[in-house]
Amino acid sequence: MGEDVTERRRTEEVLQQVLAEQQALLNNVVMGIAFIRDRRIQRCNRRYEEMFGHPPGGVLNLDTRFMYFTDAEFDDAANPYADLNRGETTSREQFLRRADGSGFWCRLWGRAVEPGNPDKGYVWLFEDISARRAAQEQVRRALAEQALILDNATVGICFLRDNVFQRCNPRLEEMFGYAPGEMVGESARILMPDDETFAEIGQAALEALGAGRTHVEQRELLRKDGSRFWCRLTMRAIDPEKPREGAISIYEDITVERAEREALERAVAERTAELKSANERLEAEIGERRQAEARALHIADHDSLTGLPNRRLLEDRLTQALALSKRNRKLTATMFVDLDRFKTINDTLGHAVGDIVLKKVAERLVGQLRVGDTVCRVGGDEFLVVLPEIKRVSDAAHVARKVIENLAVPIQVDEHELSVTPSIGIAIFPDDGRDAESLIRNADAAMYHVKETGRASYQFFTDQMNKAAAGRLALENELRRAFEGGELQLHAHPMIELAGGRCVGHRVAPRWQHPVRGLVQAAEFTQLVEDTALAPRIGQWILLEACRWSAAQGDDGLRVTVHLPARQFRQPALLEGVKRALSKSGLPAQRLELELSESTLMPEPEAALAILRKLDALGVTIAIGGFGAGASSLPMLKRYPVRKLRLDAGIVAQIPAGAEQGVVAAAAAALGHALGLRLVAEGVESEAQREALRAAGCDEIEGPLAGEAIAVEAAPAGGA
């Protein structure tokens, strides 16, 4: 007996297809879906399992307690079922638990499959809203921070739409005198003194904001009480394409700032009027200062007065020129140019005129030479010229003649027409020397020969000049042997204060115990020391031993004075040498006085000023020696940290017989006192001189009348 099951099979297939489609639908929706009966999971989609961190099929028949952190939360979740059984839909947001113990924010929707029949179960939808809640929290925090900023800002801030206040911070309301919230809904016109100002600001702001720019201007605005104040207004559109729909405005009260600026402008205007005449007098000084600042960049390699290369740069260029000449088998000439009797110009017309002459000479020398030739200033009135790669010796002679002719043309300085002539010595590479040092030395020897035979000419170096140079070298060697052999002795000459007659210090100077000539005073060989390379060594020995001797006398407050030779002053190690002498001797810096001649400071005044300031910073006293013998520079005395002037012994020797010398002494004392300087007279021998110097205003004296010189026990000179 058979039964036709075709229809039943077709029905089952349709059912299976529907179930498959339903499951596919469940598995592909972005929300979690679960069928729950008796608070157990009957069926769910894959999204639900992923949301709670369970594997496929891992939650079937599980009690829904796993979704909650606590029993209390699980119990509270049963409350909505009464509403579901009445056919209502329920929804809520809750922080639920994943399988790994972490939590997430979820939105739930529930509905009964058949209201009133719990056995049919319930359908629940689950949406992970963690990202949305996080975004909402960020917005909440941003709004809170924005409110905190606005409420505590020190400037007024507002949001405008169509020129109407939408929001204002407390500072803006306080600035314009309005109560909290009173400005919201009002037109920005309430801050403007008149319609014209409102229209001008609005038009200018609209153009700037529409172009994407920030609009900034300063205006006098209106408070609620009618008073006015100056305000800086800054505006920026939220959307430049729709500037009317939203803009942020910042208001700053600049009343005090403007008042201060206006007061400053008035003061500047008044002061400008007062300083107009003074500025005219200072223009020359400002120009010099600017030039000095520009020169500072290359002062290490250039002379500060003329701008020419100095000796260091010259030696470098000369060495390069010699290497080139050697490679190309050509000659190089070195010319030593010394201006004849230039000291007369300085002494009679002053250093300012002398400086102008030196600049003119430098310009003429540079203009005379070829590109590639080098001119440098190596001393007060001394220049060196390098002529690289000349073909014949006669080429150097031709240049020398042209230099003499060029410099012979009078130089006009104010009302003075001055003529200068040079003495030129020439040394040729390779015959007269194969290195920079020997060429410079031999050119110098040739120049001295010109000086001795009439000046205003040129001379090539010869072997005969070598003999003269050898004589000077022999004398230098004799001095060197005397120095290293202990023939130099130190003596301390007392300095007496005229007002009280007490000894205030000593000046330490060397004497030469010559094996043939006997005891030679310092004045007879000081220039020889200055002219030799021994000057720095001898000077450092005297400095150290003078400090040691003075410190050994005890803490009597007496100072010790030491003369610094020019060569020692220009040594890079001078400052360290002074520090070392003070440190080794234990002498306080305030008790050390360093004496320099004006000629030491003149060649490179800016460089000298820098050195003097460093010495002054140590606490050492600076004195100018031989004052009054030449043309002293008042600007130099004012600029340099000088504390004392030493009146030249040659002037003192003619007092009181020479009335002119008495006037010089009085003038020197008056000048020194006007500048806050003390005046010391050198070489005082008689009571008459002392009284004349006292009357002239001199502060201290030194010389035979001041007392016997004291022998200084010094360490052997050769070990200095």
C-alpha positions as CSV (number, residue, x, y, z in Angstrom):
1,M,0.0,0.0,0.0
2,G,1.6,3.4,-1.0
3,E,1.3,7.1,0.0
4,D,2.0,10.1,-2.3
5,V,4.4,12.3,-0.3
6,T,5.4,14.6,-3.1
7,E,3.5,17.5,-1.8
8,R,4.9,17.0,1.7
9,R,8.5,16.8,0.4
10,R,7.9,20.0,-1.6
11,T,6.6,21.8,1.5
12,E,9.6,20.6,3.5
13,E,12.0,21.9,0.9
14,V,10.3,25.3,0.8
15,L,10.5,25.4,4.6
16,Q,14.2,24.6,4.5
17,Q,14.9,27.2,1.9
18,V,13.0,29.8,4.0
19,L,15.0,28.8,7.1
20,A,18.2,29.1,5.1
21,E,17.3,32.5,3.8
22,Q,16.3,33.6,7.2
23,Q,19.6,32.4,8.7
24,A,21.5,34.2,5.9
25,L,19.6,37.3,6.6
26,L,20.3,37.1,10.3
27,N,24.0,36.5,9.7
28,N,24.5,39.4,7.5
29,V,22.7,42.2,9.3
30,V,25.0,44.6,11.2
31,M,23.1,44.3,14.4
32,G,23.0,41.4,16.9
33,I,19.7,39.5,17.0
34,A,18.7,36.9,19.6
35,F,15.5,34.9,20.2
36,I,15.1,34.5,24.0
37,R,12.7,32.3,25.9
38,D,12.8,32.0,29.7
39,R,15.8,34.3,29.6
40,R,17.8,31.7,27.6
41,I,19.3,32.1,24.1
42,Q,17.3,30.0,21.7
43,R,18.8,31.3,18.5
44,C,21.1,34.2,17.5
45,N,22.9,35.5,14.5
46,R,26.7,35.6,14.1
47,R,26.9,39.3,14.8
48,Y,25.4,38.8,18.3
49,E,28.1,36.2,19.0
50,E,30.9,38.4,17.8
51,M,29.5,41.4,19.8
52,F,29.8,39.4,23.0
53,G,33.0,37.6,22.0
54,H,31.7,34.0,21.7
55,P,32.4,31.4,19.0
56,P,29.7,30.2,16.6
57,G,27.0,28.4,18.6
58,G,28.7,29.2,21.9
59,V,25.8,30.9,23.5
60,L,22.9,28.6,22.5
61,N,20.8,27.6,25.6
62,L,22.9,29.9,27.8
63,D,21.3,31.9,30.5
64,T,21.5,35.6,29.6
65,R,23.3,36.3,32.9
66,F,26.6,36.2,30.9
67,M,25.7,39.6,29.4
68,Y,25.8,41.4,32.7
69,F,28.5,42.3,35.2
70,T,26.4,41.8,38.3
71,D,23.4,39.9,39.5
72,A,21.7,43.2,40.3
73,E,22.0,44.2,36.6
74,F,20.7,40.8,35.5
75,D,17.7,41.2,37.9
76,D,16.9,44.7,36.7
77,A,17.0,43.5,33.1
78,A,13.8,41.4,33.8
79,N,11.6,44.5,34.5
80,P,10.9,45.3,30.8
81,Y,9.3,41.9,30.2
82,A,6.0,43.0,31.6
83,D,5.8,45.7,29.0
84,L,6.8,43.3,26.2
85,N,3.9,41.0,27.2
86,R,1.5,43.8,26.7
87,G,2.7,44.2,23.1
88,E,5.0,47.2,23.7
89,T,8.5,47.6,22.3
90,T,11.2,48.5,24.8
91,S,14.6,49.9,24.3
92,R,17.5,51.0,26.5
93,E,21.2,51.7,26.5
94,Q,23.4,49.7,28.9
95,F,27.0,48.8,29.5
96,L,27.2,45.0,28.9
97,R,29.8,42.4,29.4
98,R,31.8,40.5,26.8
99,A,33.1,37.0,27.3
100,D,36.7,38.3,28.1
101,G,35.4,40.5,30.9
102,S,35.6,43.7,29.0
103,G,32.6,45.9,28.5
104,F,30.9,47.9,25.8
105,W,28.0,50.3,25.4
106,C,25.0,48.7,23.7
107,R,21.5,49.8,22.6
108,L,18.8,47.1,23.0
109,W,15.4,46.8,21.5
110,G,13.0,44.0,22.6
111,R,9.6,42.8,21.4
112,A,7.5,39.7,22.2
113,V,6.9,37.2,19.4
114,E,3.4,36.8,20.6
115,P,2.3,39.3,23.2
116,G,0.6,37.7,26.1
117,N,2.3,34.3,25.4
118,P,5.8,34.2,27.1
119,D,6.3,30.7,25.8
120,K,6.7,32.0,22.3
121,G,9.7,34.0,23.4
122,Y,11.1,37.4,22.6
123,V,13.2,39.0,19.8
124,W,16.0,41.3,21.0
125,L,18.1,43.6,18.8
126,F,21.6,44.6,20.0
127,E,23.7,47.6,18.5
128,D,27.2,48.3,19.7
129,I,27.2,52.1,20.3
130,S,30.6,52.3,22.0
131,A,32.0,54.5,19.2
132,R,29.0,56.8,19.3
133,R,29.2,57.1,23.1
134,A,32.9,57.9,22.8
135,A,32.2,60.5,20.2
136,Q,29.5,62.0,22.4
137,E,31.9,62.0,25.3
138,Q,34.5,63.8,23.3
139,V,32.0,66.4,22.2
140,R,30.9,66.8,25.8
141,R,34.5,67.3,27.0
142,A,35.2,69.6,24.1
143,L,32.2,71.7,24.9
144,A,33.2,71.7,28.6
145,E,36.7,72.8,27.7
146,Q,35.4,75.4,25.3
147,A,33.2,76.8,28.0
148,L,36.1,76.8,30.5
149,I,38.3,78.7,28.0
150,L,35.6,81.2,27.2
151,D,34.6,81.7,30.8
152,N,38.2,82.3,31.9
153,A,39.6,84.1,28.8
154,T,41.2,87.5,29.5
155,V,39.8,88.8,26.2
156,G,36.2,89.2,25.1
157,I,35.0,86.4,22.7
158,C,31.6,86.1,21.0
159,F,29.9,84.2,18.2
160,L,28.0,86.3,15.6
161,R,25.4,85.4,13.0
162,D,24.2,88.2,10.7
163,N,25.9,90.6,13.1
164,V,23.7,89.3,16.0
165,F,25.3,88.0,19.2
166,Q,24.6,84.2,19.6
167,R,27.0,83.6,22.5
168,C,29.3,85.8,24.6
169,N,31.9,85.0,27.2
170,P,31.9,86.8,30.7
171,R,34.9,88.9,29.8
172,L,33.1,90.5,26.8
173,E,30.0,91.3,28.9
174,E,32.2,92.7,31.7
175,M,34.3,94.7,29.2
176,F,31.2,96.4,27.7
177,G,29.2,96.7,31.0
178,Y,26.4,94.2,30.3
179,A,24.8,91.7,32.6
180,P,25.3,87.9,31.9
181,G,23.3,86.9,28.9
182,E,22.1,90.4,28.2
183,M,24.0,90.8,24.9
184,V,22.7,87.5,23.4
185,G,20.2,88.3,20.6
186,E,21.4,91.9,20.3
187,S,22.9,93.5,17.2
188,A,26.6,94.3,17.2
189,R,25.5,97.8,16.6
190,I,25.2,98.3,20.4
191,L,29.0,98.4,20.6
192,M,29.4,101.0,17.9
193,P,29.5,104.7,18.6
194,D,27.5,105.5,15.4
195,D,26.0,103.9,12.3
196,E,28.9,105.1,10.1
197,T,31.4,103.2,12.2
198,F,29.1,100.1,12.3
199,A,28.9,100.2,8.5
200,E,32.6,100.7,7.9
201,I,33.6,97.8,10.2
202,G,30.9,95.6,8.8
203,Q,32.0,96.2,5.2
204,A,35.7,95.8,5.8
205,A,35.1,92.6,7.9
206,L,32.8,91.1,5.3
207,E,35.4,91.6,2.5
208,A,38.2,90.0,4.6
209,L,36.2,87.1,6.0
210,G,34.7,86.3,2.5
211,A,38.3,86.1,1.2
212,G,39.3,83.7,4.0
213,R,41.4,86.3,5.8
214,T,41.4,87.4,9.4
215,H,40.0,90.9,9.9
216,V,41.9,93.0,12.5
217,E,41.5,96.6,13.3
218,Q,41.6,99.1,16.2
219,R,38.5,101.2,17.0
220,E,37.0,103.3,19.7
221,L,33.9,101.3,20.8
222,L,30.9,102.1,23.1
223,R,30.1,100.7,26.5
224,K,26.6,100.3,27.8
225,D,26.9,103.4,30.0
226,G,27.9,105.5,26.9
227,S,31.6,105.7,27.8
228,R,34.1,104.9,25.1
229,F,37.4,102.9,25.0
230,W,39.9,101.7,22.5
231,C,39.5,98.1,21.4
232,R,41.4,95.7,19.1
233,L,38.8,93.7,17.1
234,T,39.8,90.4,15.5
235,M,37.3,88.5,13.4
236,R,37.4,85.1,11.5
237,A,34.6,83.4,9.6
238,I,33.7,79.9,10.4
239,D,32.9,79.3,6.7
240,P,34.6,81.8,4.4
241,E,32.0,81.0,1.8
242,K,29.2,82.0,4.1
243,P,30.7,84.7,6.3
244,R,27.4,86.1,7.5
245,E,26.2,82.8,8.9
246,G,28.9,82.6,11.5
247,A,32.0,84.4,12.7
248,I,34.1,84.4,15.9
249,S,35.1,87.9,17.2
250,I,37.7,88.7,19.8
251,Y,37.8,92.0,21.6
252,E,40.9,93.3,23.5
253,D,40.8,96.4,25.7
254,I,43.9,98.4,24.5
255,T,43.1,101.7,26.2
256,V,46.1,101.5,28.5
257,E,48.3,100.2,25.7
258,R,47.3,103.1,23.4
259,A,47.7,105.6,26.2
260,E,51.2,104.4,27.0
261,R,52.1,104.4,23.3
262,E,50.7,107.9,22.8
263,A,52.6,109.1,25.9
264,L,55.7,107.5,24.6
265,E,55.2,109.1,21.2
266,R,54.8,112.5,22.8
267,A,57.9,111.9,24.9
268,V,59.8,110.8,21.8
269,A,58.6,113.9,19.9
270,E,59.7,116.2,22.7
271,R,63.0,114.4,23.2
272,T,63.6,114.4,19.4
273,A,63.2,118.2,19.4
274,E,65.6,118.5,22.3
275,L,68.2,116.1,20.8
276,K,68.1,117.6,17.3
277,S,71.1,119.7,17.8
278,A,72.9,117.0,19.8
279,N,72.2,114.4,17.1
280,E,74.0,116.6,14.6
281,R,77.1,116.6,16.8
282,L,76.9,112.9,17.2
283,E,76.5,112.0,13.6
284,A,80.3,111.7,13.1
285,E,80.6,109.5,16.2
286,I,77.7,107.3,15.0
287,G,79.3,106.9,11.6
288,E,82.6,105.8,13.2
289,R,80.7,103.4,15.4
290,R,78.9,101.8,12.5
291,Q,82.2,101.5,10.7
292,A,83.7,99.9,13.7
293,E,80.9,97.4,13.9
294,A,81.4,96.5,10.3
295,R,85.1,96.2,10.7
296,A,84.7,93.9,13.7
297,L,83.9,91.0,11.4
298,H,87.3,91.1,9.8
299,I,89.4,92.9,12.5
300,A,91.4,89.8,13.1
301,D,92.9,90.1,9.7
302,H,92.7,93.8,8.9
303,D,93.9,97.1,10.3
304,S,91.1,98.9,12.0
305,L,92.1,102.3,10.8
306,T,92.8,101.8,7.1
307,G,91.0,98.5,6.4
308,L,94.2,97.1,5.0
309,P,95.3,93.5,5.7
310,N,97.4,93.3,8.9
311,R,100.7,91.5,9.4
312,R,99.1,88.1,10.0
313,L,97.1,88.1,6.8
314,L,100.1,89.6,4.9
315,E,102.4,86.8,5.9
316,D,99.8,84.3,4.7
317,R,99.4,86.0,1.4
318,L,103.2,86.5,1.0
319,T,103.8,82.8,1.7
320,Q,101.2,81.9,-1.0
321,A,102.9,84.3,-3.4
322,L,106.3,82.8,-2.8
323,A,104.9,79.3,-3.5
324,L,103.4,80.5,-6.8
325,S,106.6,82.3,-7.8
326,K,108.6,79.2,-7.0
327,R,106.3,77.0,-9.1
328,N,106.3,79.4,-12.1
329,R,110.0,80.4,-11.8
330,K,109.2,84.1,-11.3
331,L,110.1,86.8,-8.9
332,T,108.2,88.3,-6.0
333,A,109.1,91.7,-4.5
334,T,108.5,92.7,-0.9
335,M,108.5,96.5,-0.3
336,F,108.7,98.0,3.2
337,V,107.2,101.5,3.0
338,D,107.8,103.9,6.0
339,L,106.5,107.5,6.0
340,D,109.2,110.1,6.7
341,R,108.8,112.3,9.8
342,F,105.2,111.3,10.2
343,K,105.5,111.8,14.0
344,T,105.7,115.5,13.3
345,I,102.2,115.5,11.9
346,N,100.8,113.7,14.9
347,D,102.7,115.9,17.4
348,T,101.7,119.2,15.8
349,L,98.2,118.6,14.3
350,G,97.0,115.7,16.5
351,H,96.3,112.0,15.9
352,A,93.0,112.7,14.1
353,V,94.8,114.5,11.3
354,G,97.4,111.8,11.3
355,D,94.8,109.1,11.0
356,I,93.3,110.9,7.9
357,V,96.8,111.1,6.4
358,L,97.3,107.4,7.0
359,K,94.0,106.6,5.3
360,K,94.8,108.7,2.3
361,V,98.2,107.0,2.0
362,A,96.5,103.6,2.2
363,E,94.0,104.6,-0.5
364,R,96.8,105.8,-2.8
365,L,98.9,102.7,-2.3
366,V,95.9,100.4,-3.1
367,G,95.1,102.5,-6.2
368,Q,98.7,102.3,-7.4
369,L,98.9,98.6,-7.5
370,R,97.7,95.7,-9.6
371,V,94.9,93.3,-8.8
372,G,96.6,90.5,-6.9
373,D,99.1,92.8,-5.2
374,T,98.8,93.1,-1.4
375,V,99.2,96.2,0.8
376,C,99.1,95.9,4.6
377,R,99.7,98.2,7.5
378,V,102.2,96.7,10.0
379,G,102.7,99.7,12.3
380,G,101.9,103.3,13.0
381,D,103.3,104.7,9.8
382,E,104.7,101.5,8.2
383,F,103.2,99.6,5.2
384,L,104.3,96.4,3.5
385,V,103.6,95.8,-0.2
386,V,103.8,92.4,-1.9
387,L,104.3,92.3,-5.7
388,P,103.9,88.6,-6.8
389,E,105.1,87.2,-10.1
390,I,107.0,90.1,-11.5
391,K,109.2,89.5,-14.5
392,R,112.2,91.8,-13.8
393,V,113.7,93.5,-10.7
394,S,113.2,96.8,-12.6
395,D,109.5,96.2,-12.3
396,A,109.7,96.7,-8.5
397,A,111.9,99.8,-9.0
398,H,109.2,101.2,-11.3
399,V,106.5,100.6,-8.7
400,A,108.6,102.2,-6.0
401,R,109.1,105.3,-8.1
402,K,105.4,105.6,-8.8
403,V,104.6,105.2,-5.1
404,I,107.0,108.0,-4.2
405,E,105.5,110.2,-6.9
406,N,101.9,109.4,-5.9
407,L,102.5,110.0,-2.2
408,A,104.3,113.3,-2.9
409,V,101.0,114.9,-4.1
410,P,99.9,117.1,-1.1
411,I,97.1,115.8,1.0
412,Q,94.4,118.4,2.0
413,V,93.1,118.0,5.6
414,D,90.8,120.9,6.5
415,E,92.9,124.0,6.1
416,H,96.2,122.1,6.1
417,E,98.0,121.0,3.0
418,L,100.3,118.2,4.0
419,S,103.1,116.5,2.1
420,V,104.5,113.1,3.0
421,T,107.4,111.2,1.6
422,P,108.2,107.5,1.9
423,S,111.4,105.6,2.5
424,I,111.1,102.2,0.7
425,G,113.1,99.1,1.1
426,I,112.8,96.3,-1.4
427,A,113.7,92.6,-1.1
428,I,113.4,90.2,-4.0
429,F,112.5,86.5,-3.9
430,P,114.5,84.3,-4.2
431,D,117.8,86.3,-4.1
432,D,117.1,88.2,-0.9
433,G,115.2,85.5,0.9
434,R,113.2,82.4,0.4
435,D,110.6,82.8,3.1
436,A,108.2,85.5,4.3
437,E,110.1,86.3,7.5
438,S,113.5,86.8,5.8
439,L,112.1,88.9,3.0
440,I,110.2,91.2,5.4
441,R,113.4,91.5,7.6
442,N,115.6,92.3,4.6
443,A,113.1,94.8,3.1
444,D,113.1,96.5,6.6
445,A,116.9,96.6,6.6
446,A,116.9,98.3,3.1
447,M,114.3,100.8,4.3
448,Y,116.5,101.7,7.3
449,H,119.4,102.3,4.9
450,V,117.2,104.8,3.0
451,K,116.4,106.5,6.2
452,E,120.1,106.8,7.1
453,T,121.0,108.1,3.6
454,G,118.5,110.9,3.1
455,R,114.9,109.5,3.0
456,A,112.3,110.0,0.3
457,S,113.8,107.2,-1.9
458,Y,113.9,103.5,-2.4
459,Q,116.7,101.0,-2.0
460,F,117.1,97.3,-2.9
461,F,118.5,95.0,-0.2
462,T,122.3,94.3,-0.3
463,D,124.7,92.2,1.6
464,Q,126.1,95.4,3.2
465,M,122.8,96.0,4.8
466,N,123.0,92.5,6.2
467,K,126.1,93.6,8.1
468,A,124.2,96.6,9.6
469,A,121.4,94.2,10.4
470,A,123.9,91.8,11.9
471,G,125.2,94.7,14.1
472,R,121.7,95.3,15.4
473,L,121.3,91.5,15.9
474,A,124.6,91.4,17.8
475,L,123.3,94.2,20.1
476,E,120.1,92.2,20.6
477,N,122.1,89.1,21.3
478,E,124.1,91.0,23.9
479,L,120.9,92.1,25.6
480,R,119.6,88.5,25.3
481,R,122.8,87.2,27.1
482,A,122.4,89.9,29.7
483,F,118.8,88.9,30.3
484,E,119.5,85.2,30.5
485,G,122.8,85.7,32.4
486,G,121.2,87.6,35.2
487,E,122.8,91.0,34.4
488,L,119.4,92.7,34.5
489,Q,118.4,93.9,37.9
490,L,115.1,95.3,39.2
491,H,114.8,98.4,41.4
492,A,111.6,99.9,43.0
493,H,111.3,103.7,42.8
494,P,109.0,105.2,45.4
495,M,106.0,107.3,44.5
496,I,105.0,110.0,47.0
497,E,101.6,111.6,47.4
498,L,102.0,115.4,47.4
499,A,99.0,116.1,49.6
500,G,100.2,114.0,52.6
501,G,103.8,113.2,51.8
502,R,103.3,109.5,52.2
503,C,104.6,106.7,50.0
504,V,101.7,105.3,47.9
505,G,103.5,102.8,45.8
506,H,106.6,101.9,43.8
507,R,107.5,101.8,40.1
508,V,109.6,98.8,39.3
509,A,112.1,99.2,36.4
510,P,115.2,97.2,35.2
511,R,118.8,98.2,35.3
512,W,121.6,96.6,33.3
513,Q,124.7,95.5,35.2
514,H,126.9,95.7,32.1
515,P,130.3,93.9,32.4
516,V,132.1,96.8,30.7
517,R,129.9,99.9,31.0
518,G,128.8,99.2,34.6
519,L,125.3,100.0,35.8
520,V,123.1,101.2,32.9
521,Q,119.9,103.0,33.8
522,A,116.6,101.8,32.2
523,A,116.2,104.9,30.1
524,E,119.4,104.0,28.1
525,F,118.3,100.6,26.9
526,T,114.4,100.6,27.1
527,Q,114.1,101.5,23.4
528,L,116.5,98.6,22.6
529,V,114.2,96.3,24.5
530,E,111.1,97.7,22.7
531,D,112.7,97.1,19.3
532,T,113.6,93.4,19.9
533,A,111.6,90.2,20.1
534,L,112.8,89.9,23.7
535,A,110.3,92.6,24.8
536,P,107.5,90.1,25.8
537,R,109.8,87.9,27.8
538,I,111.6,90.7,29.6
539,G,108.2,92.4,30.2
540,Q,106.7,89.2,31.7
541,W,109.7,88.7,33.9
542,I,109.5,92.2,35.3
543,L,105.8,91.9,35.8
544,L,106.0,88.6,37.7
545,E,108.9,89.7,39.9
546,A,107.4,93.1,40.6
547,C,104.2,91.4,41.8
548,R,106.2,89.0,43.9
549,W,108.2,91.7,45.5
550,S,105.2,93.9,46.2
551,A,103.2,91.0,47.7
552,A,106.2,90.2,50.0
553,Q,106.1,93.7,51.5
554,G,102.9,92.7,53.3
555,D,99.3,93.9,53.1
556,D,100.3,97.6,53.3
557,G,98.0,98.7,50.4
558,L,100.9,100.1,48.4
559,R,100.6,99.6,44.6
560,V,103.3,98.6,42.2
561,T,103.7,100.1,38.7
562,V,105.2,98.2,35.7
563,H,105.7,99.5,32.2
564,L,104.3,97.3,29.4
565,P,106.4,97.3,26.2
566,A,104.4,97.6,23.0
567,R,105.4,94.2,21.8
568,Q,104.2,92.6,25.0
569,F,100.9,94.5,24.9
570,R,100.1,93.2,21.5
571,Q,100.8,89.5,22.5
572,P,97.7,87.4,22.5
573,A,98.9,85.8,25.8
574,L,99.1,89.2,27.6
575,L,95.9,88.7,29.7
576,E,96.9,85.2,30.7
577,G,100.4,86.5,31.6
578,V,98.9,89.2,33.9
579,K,96.6,86.7,35.5
580,R,99.5,84.3,36.0
581,A,101.7,86.9,37.7
582,L,98.9,87.9,40.1
583,S,98.1,84.2,40.8
584,K,101.7,83.2,41.4
585,S,102.5,86.2,43.6
586,G,99.2,86.4,45.5
587,L,99.1,90.2,44.8
588,P,95.6,91.6,44.7
589,A,94.8,93.0,41.2
590,Q,93.9,96.4,42.7
591,R,97.5,96.9,43.8
592,L,98.9,96.4,40.2
593,E,99.2,99.4,37.9
594,L,100.2,98.8,34.2
595,E,101.8,101.8,32.3
596,L,101.6,102.1,28.5
597,S,102.7,104.7,26.2
598,E,100.3,106.4,23.8
599,S,102.3,105.1,20.8
600,T,101.5,101.6,22.0
601,L,97.7,102.2,21.7
602,M,97.6,104.3,18.5
603,P,98.3,101.8,15.7
604,E,95.1,99.7,16.3
605,P,92.9,101.7,18.8
606,E,89.9,99.4,18.6
607,A,92.0,96.3,19.3
608,A,93.8,98.2,22.1
609,L,90.5,99.2,23.6
610,A,89.3,95.6,23.8
611,I,92.5,94.6,25.6
612,L,92.3,97.5,28.0
613,R,88.7,96.6,28.9
614,K,89.7,93.1,29.8
615,L,92.6,94.3,32.0
616,D,90.3,96.8,33.6
617,A,87.8,94.0,34.3
618,L,90.5,92.1,36.3
619,G,90.8,95.2,38.6
620,V,94.2,96.3,37.3
621,T,94.8,100.1,37.1
622,I,95.8,101.5,33.6
623,A,98.2,104.5,33.4
624,I,99.4,106.4,30.3
625,G,103.1,107.2,30.5
626,G,105.1,110.0,28.9
627,F,102.0,112.2,29.0
628,G,102.5,115.7,27.5
629,A,105.5,114.8,25.4
630,G,103.3,114.4,22.2
631,A,99.9,115.3,20.9
632,S,97.6,113.5,23.3
633,S,94.2,112.3,22.1
634,L,91.3,113.5,24.3
635,P,88.8,111.1,22.7
636,M,91.2,108.3,23.5
637,L,91.4,109.3,27.2
638,K,87.6,109.4,27.4
639,R,87.0,106.0,25.7
640,Y,89.8,104.0,27.3
641,P,89.5,102.8,30.9
642,V,92.5,104.9,32.0
643,R,92.8,105.8,35.7
644,K,96.1,107.8,35.8
645,L,98.4,110.0,33.7
646,R,102.2,110.1,34.1
647,L,103.6,113.5,33.2
648,D,106.7,113.1,31.0
649,A,110.1,113.6,32.8
650,G,111.2,115.9,30.0
651,I,108.6,118.4,30.9
652,V,109.3,118.0,34.6
653,A,113.0,118.6,34.0
654,Q,112.3,122.2,32.8
655,I,110.1,123.1,35.8
656,P,110.2,125.7,37.4
657,A,112.5,127.5,34.9
658,G,110.3,126.9,31.9
659,A,107.0,128.7,32.4
660,E,105.6,126.8,29.4
661,Q,106.2,123.5,31.1
662,G,104.5,124.8,34.2
663,V,101.4,125.6,32.1
664,V,101.6,122.2,30.5
665,A,101.7,120.5,34.0
666,A,98.7,122.6,35.2
667,A,96.8,121.9,32.0
668,A,97.6,118.1,32.3
669,A,96.4,118.1,35.9
670,A,93.2,120.0,35.1
671,L,92.5,117.7,32.2
672,G,93.2,114.6,34.2
673,H,91.0,115.8,37.2
674,A,88.2,116.7,34.8
675,L,88.3,113.2,33.5
676,G,88.5,111.7,37.0
677,L,92.3,110.8,36.5
678,R,95.2,111.3,38.9
679,L,98.5,112.9,37.6
680,V,101.9,111.6,38.5
681,A,105.0,113.6,37.7
682,E,108.1,111.5,36.6
683,G,111.8,112.4,37.3
684,V,111.2,115.0,40.1
685,E,114.6,116.1,41.4
686,S,114.2,119.4,43.4
687,E,112.0,121.0,46.0
688,A,111.3,123.8,43.5
689,Q,109.9,121.3,41.1
690,R,107.8,119.7,43.8
691,E,106.3,123.0,44.8
692,A,105.6,124.0,41.2
693,L,103.9,120.6,40.6
694,R,101.9,120.9,43.8
695,A,100.7,124.3,42.7
696,A,99.8,122.9,39.3
697,G,97.6,120.4,40.9
698,C,99.8,117.3,40.5
699,D,98.8,114.4,42.8
700,E,102.0,112.3,43.0
701,I,105.7,112.5,42.2
702,E,108.4,110.0,41.3
703,G,112.1,110.5,41.0
704,P,115.2,111.2,43.0
705,L,113.4,113.6,45.3
706,A,110.9,110.9,46.2
707,G,113.5,108.7,47.7
708,E,116.2,106.1,47.0
709,A,115.3,103.2,44.7
710,I,115.1,99.9,46.4
711,A,116.8,96.8,45.0
712,V,114.3,94.1,44.2
713,E,115.4,90.5,44.9
714,A,114.2,88.7,41.8
715,A,114.4,85.2,40.4
716,P,116.9,84.7,37.6
717,A,115.7,86.4,34.5
718,G,116.3,83.4,32.2
719,G,113.7,81.4,34.0
720,A,110.9,83.9,33.5
